[in-house]
Structures are given as C-alpha cells and as structure tokens.
Amino acid sequence: MEPLKHECGVAMIRLRKPLAYYQEKYGTWMYGLNKLYLLMEKQHNRGQEGAGLAVVKLHAAPGDEYLFRERAEGASAIQEIFNSVYASFADVPAEKLADAAYAERYLPFAGSCLMGHLRYSTTGKSGLTYVHPMIRRSNWRAKCLSICGNFNLTNVTDVFEAIASVGQHPRHVSDMHILLEQLGHRLDREVERLFKESRTHGLTGMDITHYIEERIDLANVLRQCAPLWDGGFVMCGETGSGETYAMRDPHGIRPAFYYIDDEVVVLASERPVIQTVMNVPAEQITELRPGQALLVNRAAEVRTEQIVQPKTDQACSFERIYFSRGSDVDIYRERKALGEQLTPAILRAIGGDLRHSVFSFIPNTAEVAYYGMIEGLDKHLTEEKLRQIKSMPSLSDEALREILSARVRTEKVAIKDIKLRTFISEGKSRNELAAHVYDITYGTVERSVDNLVVIDDSIVRGTTLRQSIIGILDRLGPKKIVIVSSCPQVRYPDYYGIDMSKMKEFIAFRAAIALIEERGMQHLLEEQYQKARELESVSHNEHVENVVKAIYAPFSPEEISRKMVELLRPVDTKAEVELVFQSMEGLHTAIPGHPGDWYFSGNYPTAGGSHLVNKAFIDYIEQDYRK
C-alpha cells in the first residue's frame, strides 16, 4: 500500500500563429497560457512538490524582456504560478488587455513558446533552486536557454567531468544544473558556428542576428550532448530566440506524446491529457520514439529527428501500473488485465471458497486492477456454475436458482481518511502517519468466517501494511486476510524514476536477508559484496553483473512472500495473512508493449543502472548490515 510517486511531468506548447489569431478565433490571446495550465493541472498526479513555467516572446524589442519564468513549491504550486502570471495583467485596462499586439509588445508571459514542469523530488533535494524550468541567460537571445525534464540520470558525475574538462565551472552539482551548463555550452558553439558562416556571406549587424536565429539547429546541440546521458528521460527546452525541443531516451524508458495541427504543437508526458485538453482522439496523438527529438524552429516549422539510435525497448512498465493516469485507453485495459491475471493465484489463496470471501481494493489507484480481478473471478464463477449444472442434469428450480444466485462479493472495506505521503516521510513520523491513513467499513465481513481479499498496485517498503492496513483489516474479524499486488515483488531500485537507492528500503530484500540468516548462508552476502567491490573498477559505460540477483536466487517468490508476511504482520493480528504477487509472466502478458521490468527482475537497461545497484549493495553491507 505504498503511494509511489513518479518524479516529474512536462508540458510544452508552441503556437504556430500570431497571438492576434487566437484573440480573433478563441476570444483571447491567452489561448496558449490557458492550455498550458490545463496540461499541467491534468498531470498534477506526476508532481506535487513544485511546478514552474517559462514563456518566450518572439518579437520583443531590444531592451525588453523576452524570457519569463515563474516557479513555486508545494502541492498548490500550479495554482500559485498561474495566479501570479494572471495577476501581472490585473492592472491592465480592459481595452489594452484585449489587444494582442499590445500584449505581445508589453505584457509579460504573452509569448508563443510555453513550457511547464511538475516536480516530485526523489533524491531528497528540495527548494526553489531545484524546481524546473532552469534558465541560462545571455545578451544574445539565441544563447539564452530554458530547460526542464522528466528524468533521472545515472551518470551525472560523468557529465560533470565532461563539461569541467573543457573549462566550464558549474556553480551547482545537481543533475539539472549540470545539464543546463552542458547544453548551454553546445548552444554557444552552434551560435558561433552560424556567426562565422554569416560572416562568409558578408553579413553585418542585425542581419547576422537574423541569419543565426533563422538557422539554429538544436539537433546539432542534442547530438553533442545526449550520447553521454545514461538513464531514462524526456528532456525539453526552448531558446530565447524561439527554438524548442523535446527528446526521449534511446530505451524509451520515460514517455512523451505530441499533437500537431496548423495552430499549435503540444507535447506532454501523458496521452489522455492531450486528448482532453485539445479535444482530439487518441489516433491523432503520436508517441515520441526512443532516441528521437521533436524540434520546432523559430518559424514554427516542425520536424522529428533521430538524435541517438534507439536501443532495446525498455519502456517503463511501472508507468502503466501506477504512474500514468488510468484514463488512457490502453493503460486502462492493461491495468484491468493485471487484475485478471491474478485470478488463479487468488483462488489458491482462498482455497476456491468464493462464497466466503469478500473482495476490495486499497488504495484508489488500484481500483482499475480491482475491476479486472473481479471480471476474472466472475468468469471463473460462470464456469463453475456451468460445471455444476452439467453435473446435475435434473435440477429443481430451487437448486438451479441457488447455483445461479452465486456472486463474487465486493465491498468498499477501506477508505483513505486523510492525505498522507508515507512514501517520503521519514522514521518515526512515517510510522505515526501510516497508522492513520485508512479507516474501515464495519459490518462488511462475517467475523471468523469470511476471507478478506484486497488488491493494491504495489508493495515496496511495506510500511503502511505493517503500521496500518493489516491492523485495521483485522478489526473486521476475517478468517484470513489476503493482500494482492497487481505487480511482482519490487526488489530493486529504479534509477530512472523513483530513486530509492537504499536496499534496506525494500521489504522483499529484507525478507531475502532474513532467509539467508535463518539458513546460515551469510557467506553469500560476503561473496557478493566482494564481487561488487571488484566490479567498481569497471568503466561505468560498460554493463556489469547485478550482484543483488544472487541474494534472491536461492529462494522462490513464495518463500520470500511468506517471510515478508512474518516481517509485516503485527504481533496482535488474529487473522491468517497471505501476500499474493503478480508473476513476471502475468506482468508481460498484461503489458506487452512496455517490457521495462528492472524493478522486479534487476535487468537494468543501461550500464549506469547495474553499477548503481551494486553500489547500493556495497552501502547496505557497510552502512547497515555490519553495524
């Protein structure tokens, strides 16, 4: 019952017509701002620690600002930044506010290039300094750069060393600041290339500026930078002269979708967001391909370009299980399939006794998987009814009615009472909060008779299970509590999104360690530790063995699940407790188009992931296990 959160969401809008066009057709030149607000609000699920936006004007006069930014922290950051933007127009007379030409000349945020970002920190860093977009300014519009991203890089140190080796001196060591310096340096080189080229044509003065701004190719910038990036990402940016880009990682780990018509170019982290905001069908929305960039130049001409050759498809399965909005047609179908795939395992857990079993879900994000689970159980029950009827050809109406009246029993047994983020709370605070996250519906279970089955989308730490869920469900008096996870056991950190880098965070890992100790296999820990230390000398650009896999290898998933129950079951629990997890086969059957499963399998798609998991194991042995 862990409220897992994805790191970030992005939204970009490039208006392809003058602001006056939108004033005349839609009644306001703020068309782009209004759409950006909706794109961000519809992706609020992807970022609750901060938000920011940046807007570029295309036709500002020298001496006037042309790149505007607003950022805020907190769960209400979206409202705050847009309130601030719209407040800047509060004292403008109505007739001037309705004048698109006046707005484009004098008003802040009245621009054609708009970019928004939603932040959810996964690394513990907070503060406005870390809220995107970030800006690198220059007195050349073409050298100004604003960037944001939905990403985690595994090799920030390598990027830092690369830019430092050419003489740059970054003032911050956060990944986004370093990327800003790297991209900014290559943008400078692109501008200088065009400057030299313009001089060969005999151009001078503003003709040089126009020549540069009309010909900047951000693909050249990305080709110099992106090959060094190891991780999952969607990187977005806009220059002060009006060029924009969005690029996806070559494994397709993080998602991005875009829509283009003759009025606008729109990009967002999720497809249904664009469908809703732009009122277009899914078929008109395109997924940005792995390693590909969407590029829009100053003249609003759009193209896609392959920046890095695509690698093995590792689109993130957790995007489909949890992160993304379930309103997407494909994601909704996949989440239902995840629930249905669990039917056989659930029936085994309850001994096939549907008559004395109650089914529910916790938390709300598991609701769609719950519907699939119920459909699977309904199909099973239909077959069971058919078998009974066929086995007894001469049935009385009463007996037939009794067979046909059998139903899968569904109840709303748990209610989230208050909004608490147990995923990021620490220590005692997390435990105290977790105990009060849910309340229960009394009278839904027949005491000492019924099994109670609840489905969740994932179990990571197990904190809320131990501190709250199992205890409150036990108050209902069920004979057995079955906690079902729509995804497999989460065994490894996700270095491309949720950066939980400590191995001890994972209840599956703690269960494996407990089994090792029980069976006197501590030598395995030492052997894998030594192997991890030896692999530290291997270049971080090369894949290495994930040594943590050997920690799980001696045990079946069922053994680990049983040990997890022992670790999580409160001592005063009266009911029997069982954990049921999705199988790897079930995961890939339900979500065939998103094979990235490193959370569960430990098969990291990039070299950086395998190095980081080994480093996490070294840290666990040295900082936790040996203490």
Secondary structure as the mmCIF struct_conf table of DSSP 4:
data_model
#
loop_
_struct_conf.conf_type_id
_struct_conf.id
_struct_conf.beg_label_comp_id
_struct_conf.beg_label_asym_id
_struct_conf.beg_label_seq_id
_struct_conf.end_label_comp_id
_struct_conf.end_label_asym_id
_struct_conf.end_label_seq_id
BEND BEND1 GLU A 7 GLU A 7
STRN STRN1 CYS A 8 LEU A 15
BEND BEND2 LYS A 17 LYS A 17
HELX_RH_AL_P HELX_RH_AL_P1 LEU A 19 TYR A 26
BEND BEND3 GLY A 27 GLY A 27
TURN_TY1_P TURN_TY1_P1 TRP A 29 MET A 30
HELX_RH_AL_P HELX_RH_AL_P2 TYR A 31 GLU A 41
TURN_TY1_P TURN_TY1_P2 LYS A 42 GLN A 43
HELX_RH_3T_P HELX_RH_3T_P1 HIS A 44 ARG A 46
BEND BEND4 GLN A 48 GLU A 49
STRN STRN2 GLY A 50 VAL A 56
BEND BEND5 LEU A 58 HIS A 59
HELX_LH_PP_P HELX_LH_PP_P1 ALA A 60 ALA A 61
TURN_TY1_P TURN_TY1_P3 PRO A 62 GLY A 63
BEND BEND6 ASP A 64 ASP A 64
STRN STRN3 LEU A 67 GLU A 73
BEND BEND7 GLY A 74 GLY A 74
TURN_TY1_P TURN_TY1_P4 ALA A 75 SER A 76
HELX_RH_AL_P HELX_RH_AL_P3 ALA A 77 ALA A 87
TURN_TY1_P TURN_TY1_P5 SER A 88 ASP A 91
BEND BEND8 VAL A 92 VAL A 92
HELX_RH_AL_P HELX_RH_AL_P4 ALA A 94 LEU A 97
TURN_TY1_P TURN_TY1_P6 ALA A 98 ALA A 98
HELX_RH_AL_P HELX_RH_AL_P5 ALA A 100 TYR A 106
BEND BEND9 LEU A 107 LEU A 107
TURN_TY1_P TURN_TY1_P7 PRO A 108 PHE A 109
BEND BEND10 SER A 112 SER A 112
STRN STRN4 CYS A 113 ARG A 119
BEND BEND11 THR A 122 GLY A 124
BEND BEND12 GLY A 127 GLY A 127
HELX_RH_3T_P HELX_RH_3T_P2 LEU A 128 TYR A 130
BEND BEND13 VAL A 131 HIS A 132
HELX_LH_PP_P HELX_LH_PP_P2 PRO A 133 PRO A 133
STRN STRN5 MET A 134 ARG A 136
BEND BEND14 ASN A 139 TRP A 140
HELX_RH_3T_P HELX_RH_3T_P3 ARG A 141 LYS A 143
STRN STRN6 LEU A 145 LEU A 153
BEND BEND15 THR A 154 THR A 154
HELX_RH_AL_P HELX_RH_AL_P6 VAL A 156 ALA A 164
TURN_TY1_P TURN_TY1_P8 SER A 165 GLY A 167
BEND BEND16 ARG A 171 ARG A 171
BEND BEND17 SER A 174 SER A 174
HELX_RH_AL_P HELX_RH_AL_P7 ASP A 175 THR A 200
TURN_TY1_P TURN_TY1_P9 HIS A 201 GLY A 202
TURN_TY1_P TURN_TY1_P10 GLY A 205 GLY A 205
HELX_RH_AL_P HELX_RH_AL_P8 MET A 206 ARG A 215
HELX_RH_AL_P HELX_RH_AL_P9 LEU A 218 CYS A 225
HELX_RH_3T_P HELX_RH_3T_P4 ALA A 226 LEU A 228
STRN STRN7 GLY A 231 THR A 239
TURN_TY1_P TURN_TY1_P11 GLY A 240 SER A 241
BEND BEND18 GLY A 242 GLY A 242
STRN STRN8 THR A 244 ARG A 248
TURN_TY1_P TURN_TY1_P12 PRO A 250 HIS A 251
BEND BEND19 ARG A 254 ARG A 254
STRN STRN9 PHE A 257 ILE A 260
BEND BEND20 ASP A 262 GLU A 263
STRN STRN10 VAL A 264 ALA A 268
BEND BEND21 SER A 269 SER A 269
HELX_RH_AL_P HELX_RH_AL_P10 ARG A 271 MET A 278
TURN_TY1_P TURN_TY1_P13 ASN A 279 ASN A 279
HELX_RH_3T_P HELX_RH_3T_P5 ALA A 282 GLN A 284
STRN STRN11 THR A 286 GLU A 287
HELX_LH_PP_P HELX_LH_PP_P3 LEU A 288 ARG A 289
TURN_TY1_P TURN_TY1_P14 PRO A 290 GLY A 291
STRN STRN12 GLN A 292 VAL A 296
TURN_TY1_P TURN_TY1_P15 ARG A 298 ALA A 299
STRN STRN13 VAL A 302 GLN A 306
BEND BEND22 ILE A 307 VAL A 308
BEND BEND23 THR A 312 THR A 312
STRN STRN14 CYS A 316 CYS A 316
HELX_RH_AL_P HELX_RH_AL_P11 SER A 317 PHE A 318
HELX_RH_PI_P HELX_RH_PI_P1 GLU A 319 PHE A 323
BEND BEND24 SER A 324 SER A 324
TURN_TY1_P TURN_TY1_P16 GLY A 326 SER A 327
BEND BEND25 ASP A 328 ASP A 328
HELX_RH_AL_P HELX_RH_AL_P12 VAL A 329 GLN A 341
TURN_TY1_P TURN_TY1_P17 LEU A 342 LEU A 342
HELX_RH_AL_P HELX_RH_AL_P13 THR A 343 ALA A 349
TURN_TY1_P TURN_TY1_P18 ILE A 350 GLY A 352
TURN_TY1_P TURN_TY1_P19 ARG A 355 HIS A 356
STRN STRN15 SER A 357 PHE A 361
BEND BEND26 ILE A 362 PRO A 363
HELX_RH_3T_P HELX_RH_3T_P6 ASN A 364 ALA A 366
HELX_RH_AL_P HELX_RH_AL_P14 GLU A 367 SER A 391
BEND BEND27 PRO A 393 SER A 394
HELX_RH_AL_P HELX_RH_AL_P15 ASP A 397 LEU A 404
TURN_TY1_P TURN_TY1_P20 SER A 405 SER A 405
STRN STRN16 ARG A 409 THR A 410
STRN STRN17 ALA A 414 LYS A 416
BEND BEND28 ILE A 418 ILE A 418
TURN_TY1_P TURN_TY1_P21 THR A 422 ILE A 424
HELX_RH_AL_P HELX_RH_AL_P16 GLY A 427 ALA A 434
TURN_TY1_P TURN_TY1_P22 ALA A 435 HIS A 436
BEND BEND29 VAL A 437 VAL A 437
STRN STRN18 TYR A 438 ILE A 440
TURN_TY1_P TURN_TY1_P23 TYR A 442 GLY A 443
BEND BEND30 THR A 444 VAL A 445
TURN_TY1_P TURN_TY1_P24 ARG A 447 VAL A 449
STRN STRN19 ASN A 451 ASP A 456
BEND BEND31 ASP A 457 ASP A 457
BEND BEND32 VAL A 460 ARG A 461
HELX_RH_AL_P HELX_RH_AL_P17 THR A 463 THR A 464
HELX_RH_PI_P HELX_RH_PI_P2 LEU A 465 ILE A 469
HELX_RH_AL_P HELX_RH_AL_P18 ILE A 470 ASP A 474
TURN_TY1_P TURN_TY1_P25 ARG A 475 LEU A 476
BEND BEND33 LYS A 479 LYS A 479
STRN STRN20 LYS A 480 SER A 485
BEND BEND34 SER A 486 CYS A 487
BEND BEND35 TYR A 492 TYR A 492
TURN_TY1_P TURN_TY1_P26 TYR A 495 TYR A 496
BEND BEND36 GLY A 497 GLY A 497
HELX_RH_3T_P HELX_RH_3T_P7 MET A 503 GLU A 505
HELX_RH_AL_P HELX_RH_AL_P19 ILE A 507 GLU A 518
TURN_TY1_P TURN_TY1_P27 ARG A 519 GLY A 520
HELX_RH_AL_P HELX_RH_AL_P20 GLN A 522 LEU A 535
TURN_TY1_P TURN_TY1_P28 GLU A 536 SER A 537
BEND BEND37 VAL A 538 VAL A 538
TURN_TY1_P TURN_TY1_P29 HIS A 540 ASN A 541
BEND BEND38 GLU A 542 GLU A 542
TURN_TY1_P TURN_TY1_P30 VAL A 547 VAL A 548
HELX_RH_AL_P HELX_RH_AL_P21 LYS A 549 TYR A 552
TURN_TY1_P TURN_TY1_P31 ALA A 553 PRO A 554
BEND BEND39 PHE A 555 PHE A 555
HELX_RH_AL_P HELX_RH_AL_P22 PRO A 557 LEU A 568
BEND BEND40 ARG A 569 ARG A 569
TURN_TY1_P TURN_TY1_P32 VAL A 571 ASP A 572
BEND BEND41 ALA A 575 ALA A 575
STRN STRN21 GLU A 576 PHE A 581
HELX_RH_AL_P HELX_RH_AL_P23 MET A 584 ALA A 590
TURN_TY1_P TURN_TY1_P33 PRO A 592 GLY A 593
STRN STRN22 GLY A 596 GLY A 596
HELX_RH_AL_P HELX_RH_AL_P24 TRP A 598 SER A 601
BEND BEND42 PRO A 605 THR A 606
HELX_RH_AL_P HELX_RH_AL_P25 ALA A 607 ASP A 619
HELX_RH_PI_P HELX_RH_PI_P3 TYR A 620 TYR A 625
TURN_TY1_P TURN_TY1_P34 ARG A 626 ARG A 626
#
